[in-house]
Amino acid sequence: MTPENATYLLNFLLPTIENESQITRKVIGAILETKRDYKPDPNSRTALELAWHIAHSDVWFLEGVCNGEFATGGEAMPADIKGVANVLAWYDKNFPAALARLKALPAEKLAQPTDFLGFMKIPAVGYLMLLNNHGIHHRGQLATYLRPMGSKVPSIYGGSFDEPMKMEAGA
């Protein structure tokens, strides 16, 4: 991949990544604090654990692209993350900072083949699709927790029962 191709791909993906982060925020924010330990099955993560995984992974992917390598470990929830508000505060601090680093990355670094934990090696910018797909996958899991835990399901790509799509007059 040429640096020009990498820049094109970055510019194509950035609006999606920024939009998806706002949807992620809404879904995590819909978790009821009193139900943060809800999980639909003994083998599932709790809602809080899944929220942390999503928030942490979004930042981890951005940092991996920026650093030219993906760090292992470090996903354990920090001791100061006690609830949903803490996850959102962490995300609000770390996601924009990592995104700013990404936007400032030289095109050559975006095009650089980057190893993903010995599993694959593609240009760094290609991992932004993995970030996007990973986040959508786990956010979908978390969204299925919401109604059974007694929460409201926010609109994601269109209206939901709890947050119907509003059509403008004459549309």
RAMOVEN-V108160 format. One record per residue. PSI is psi in whole degrees, 0 to 359 (999 if undefined). OMEGA is omega in degrees with one decimal (999 if undefined). D_CENTER is the distance of its C-alpha to the mean C-alpha in Angstrom with 2 decimals. Layout:
BEGIN
psi->PSI omega->OMEGA d_center->D_CENTER
psi->PSI omega->OMEGA d_center->D_CENTER
END
This chain:
BEGIN
psi->136 omega->177.7 d_center->25.29
psi->159 omega->175.2 d_center->26.86
psi->325 omega->179.1 d_center->25.33
psi->317 omega->177.2 d_center->25.97
psi->318 omega->-179.3 d_center->24.03
psi->319 omega->178.0 d_center->21.06
psi->318 omega->177.7 d_center->21.26
psi->312 omega->-178.7 d_center->21.57
psi->318 omega->176.9 d_center->18.48
psi->310 omega->-178.4 d_center->16.44
psi->331 omega->176.7 d_center->17.97
psi->320 omega->-174.5 d_center->17.36
psi->334 omega->-175.5 d_center->13.60
psi->313 omega->179.9 d_center->12.92
psi->325 omega->177.8 d_center->13.59
psi->314 omega->-179.3 d_center->11.25
psi->318 omega->179.2 d_center->8.24
psi->318 omega->178.7 d_center->9.64
psi->315 omega->-180.0 d_center->10.33
psi->325 omega->179.8 d_center->7.12
psi->326 omega->178.1 d_center->5.83
psi->322 omega->176.5 d_center->9.15
psi->317 omega->177.4 d_center->8.94
psi->315 omega->179.1 d_center->6.11
psi->316 omega->-179.6 d_center->8.62
psi->316 omega->-177.6 d_center->11.43
psi->315 omega->177.0 d_center->10.71
psi->318 omega->-179.4 d_center->10.27
psi->343 omega->179.7 d_center->13.23
psi->351 omega->178.0 d_center->15.22
psi->129 omega->175.6 d_center->15.72
psi->129 omega->179.6 d_center->19.32
psi->322 omega->-178.0 d_center->20.02
psi->349 omega->-178.9 d_center->23.08
psi->17 omega->-175.3 d_center->21.28
psi->341 omega->178.4 d_center->18.40
psi->5 omega->179.0 d_center->20.24
psi->139 omega->169.4 d_center->20.39
psi->140 omega->-173.6 d_center->19.77
psi->347 omega->-176.3 d_center->21.33
psi->149 omega->178.6 d_center->22.91
psi->334 omega->179.7 d_center->24.14
psi->357 omega->-179.2 d_center->22.07
psi->161 omega->169.8 d_center->18.74
psi->156 omega->171.9 d_center->16.46
psi->164 omega->178.0 d_center->17.06
psi->318 omega->179.7 d_center->14.82
psi->317 omega->178.3 d_center->14.32
psi->319 omega->179.0 d_center->13.71
psi->320 omega->176.5 d_center->11.06
psi->315 omega->178.2 d_center->9.36
psi->315 omega->-179.7 d_center->9.83
psi->316 omega->-179.3 d_center->8.65
psi->308 omega->-177.9 d_center->5.11
psi->311 omega->-178.7 d_center->5.41
psi->316 omega->-177.3 d_center->7.63
psi->320 omega->177.2 d_center->6.25
psi->313 omega->-179.0 d_center->3.91
psi->319 omega->-179.8 d_center->7.36
psi->317 omega->178.0 d_center->9.37
psi->315 omega->179.1 d_center->8.88
psi->315 omega->179.5 d_center->9.80
psi->323 omega->177.6 d_center->12.56
psi->318 omega->177.2 d_center->13.75
psi->313 omega->-178.3 d_center->14.34
psi->322 omega->-177.7 d_center->16.03
psi->346 omega->-177.7 d_center->18.05
psi->15 omega->176.2 d_center->19.08
psi->153 omega->-178.5 d_center->18.39
psi->118 omega->-178.6 d_center->15.89
psi->145 omega->174.5 d_center->16.96
psi->155 omega->-179.2 d_center->17.74
psi->186 omega->175.3 d_center->17.62
psi->4 omega->-179.7 d_center->16.27
psi->348 omega->-179.1 d_center->13.71
psi->138 omega->-179.0 d_center->16.28
psi->125 omega->178.5 d_center->15.55
psi->152 omega->-177.7 d_center->17.71
psi->332 omega->-178.5 d_center->20.84
psi->356 omega->174.7 d_center->20.18
psi->99 omega->-176.3 d_center->17.17
psi->341 omega->-176.3 d_center->19.43
psi->184 omega->-177.0 d_center->17.64
psi->317 omega->-180.0 d_center->14.95
psi->324 omega->178.0 d_center->16.14
psi->320 omega->177.8 d_center->15.73
psi->314 omega->-179.3 d_center->12.04
psi->320 omega->178.2 d_center->11.62
psi->318 omega->178.2 d_center->14.13
psi->314 omega->-180.0 d_center->12.51
psi->315 omega->-179.4 d_center->9.17
psi->332 omega->178.5 d_center->11.64
psi->313 omega->-169.5 d_center->13.61
psi->325 omega->-179.0 d_center->11.54
psi->309 omega->179.4 d_center->8.75
psi->324 omega->179.3 d_center->11.72
psi->316 omega->178.7 d_center->13.91
psi->322 omega->178.3 d_center->11.97
psi->321 omega->177.2 d_center->11.60
psi->319 omega->176.2 d_center->15.33
psi->316 omega->179.9 d_center->16.19
psi->314 omega->-178.4 d_center->14.75
psi->334 omega->-178.9 d_center->16.80
psi->358 omega->-176.1 d_center->19.80
psi->135 omega->176.6 d_center->19.73
psi->147 omega->-178.4 d_center->23.00
psi->323 omega->-179.9 d_center->23.06
psi->323 omega->179.8 d_center->24.84
psi->324 omega->177.1 d_center->22.03
psi->326 omega->-177.7 d_center->19.54
psi->348 omega->-175.1 d_center->22.18
psi->128 omega->174.8 d_center->22.93
psi->131 omega->-174.3 d_center->22.67
psi->131 omega->-179.4 d_center->20.27
psi->138 omega->177.2 d_center->20.54
psi->85 omega->174.1 d_center->17.70
psi->32 omega->179.8 d_center->19.23
psi->4 omega->-176.6 d_center->22.41
psi->320 omega->179.5 d_center->20.89
psi->166 omega->179.4 d_center->20.79
psi->114 omega->179.2 d_center->21.42
psi->169 omega->174.5 d_center->20.30
psi->142 omega->-175.1 d_center->20.05
psi->317 omega->-177.4 d_center->17.23
psi->335 omega->179.6 d_center->15.91
psi->336 omega->-179.6 d_center->15.62
psi->348 omega->177.0 d_center->12.69
psi->330 omega->174.6 d_center->10.57
psi->322 omega->177.5 d_center->11.24
psi->318 omega->175.1 d_center->10.25
psi->311 omega->-177.2 d_center->6.76
psi->310 omega->-177.5 d_center->6.79
psi->320 omega->178.2 d_center->8.83
psi->314 omega->-179.6 d_center->7.34
psi->317 omega->179.5 d_center->4.25
psi->317 omega->179.7 d_center->7.31
psi->306 omega->-176.4 d_center->9.52
psi->329 omega->176.5 d_center->8.44
psi->324 omega->175.0 d_center->7.79
psi->318 omega->176.0 d_center->11.23
psi->311 omega->-177.6 d_center->12.61
psi->322 omega->179.4 d_center->11.86
psi->327 omega->178.6 d_center->13.34
psi->344 omega->176.1 d_center->16.39
psi->331 omega->-166.1 d_center->16.97
psi->305 omega->-176.5 d_center->17.41
psi->314 omega->177.9 d_center->20.81
psi->334 omega->179.1 d_center->22.46
psi->0 omega->177.4 d_center->21.64
psi->11 omega->-179.7 d_center->23.32
psi->172 omega->175.0 d_center->20.52
psi->145 omega->-179.5 d_center->20.10
psi->119 omega->179.7 d_center->17.57
psi->163 omega->172.8 d_center->16.20
psi->143 omega->179.8 d_center->16.44
psi->290 omega->176.2 d_center->13.50
psi->4 omega->178.9 d_center->15.20
psi->190 omega->-178.4 d_center->18.60
psi->161 omega->171.3 d_center->20.47
psi->173 omega->177.0 d_center->20.46
psi->319 omega->-176.0 d_center->23.55
psi->337 omega->-178.1 d_center->22.53
psi->73 omega->-175.0 d_center->21.35
psi->153 omega->177.5 d_center->23.48
psi->137 omega->179.1 d_center->23.19
psi->119 omega->179.4 d_center->25.82
psi->136 omega->176.4 d_center->27.94
psi->149 omega->179.8 d_center->29.85
psi->133 omega->178.1 d_center->33.62
psi->2 omega->-179.5 d_center->35.10
psi->999 omega->999 d_center->31.91
END
